[in-house]
Amino acid sequence: MDATSKTKQQVLVLIKPDGIKKSLTGNILTKLSESKLVIVGAKVVRVSHELASAHYQHLKDKPFFRELINFIMGDLHGYPYNRVIAFVYEGDDAISKLRKLAGATNPEEADAVTIRGAYGRITTKGVFENVIHCSSDPLEAEREIKLWFKPEEIVEVMYPTKEVVVEKVKETVWL
């Protein structure tokens, strides 16, 4: 593949509880729209401990793992900010485009024109409030998308699926 070739990719984007608490959803989506990518999945999620732990499994041995889990679950932000808004974007070079718009993980190192540079901060307790998560590479994007979304919640077919019969599954349905 030469330097001008493009690759269609998918990427998980999360607007974290701090972004929701600061009412930044519209600002963040406006900035993300500069990528010219397509949203193929979106939902509001109250993050369980299981989902948070699975999402950050690669950091489970870090000393800040517990704080990270509490942060993404919204424990530090309280009701009604204890949720995230999850998106799947798709398009050419989606991961690099969105990570460039997001900026460096550390908000103090992020360029001021990026999402994290404009809206992130480090609290007096040393917590990175960086308002957004973007998948880091194609393998991580696939793992994260499959973790956060069911196939029917995404409007494009992006990964192989199969139909299974599931018995004795408790499900909440509308009255």
Secondary structure, DSSP 8 states (H G I E B T S, - for coil): --TT---EEEEEEEE-HHHHHTT-HHHHHHHHGGG--EEEEEEEE---HHHHHHHTGGGTTSTTHHHHHHHHTTTTT-TTS--EEEEEEEEETHHHHHHHHH--SSTTTS-TTSHHHHH-EE-TT--EE--EEE--SHHHHHHHHHHH--GGGSSS--S--------S-------
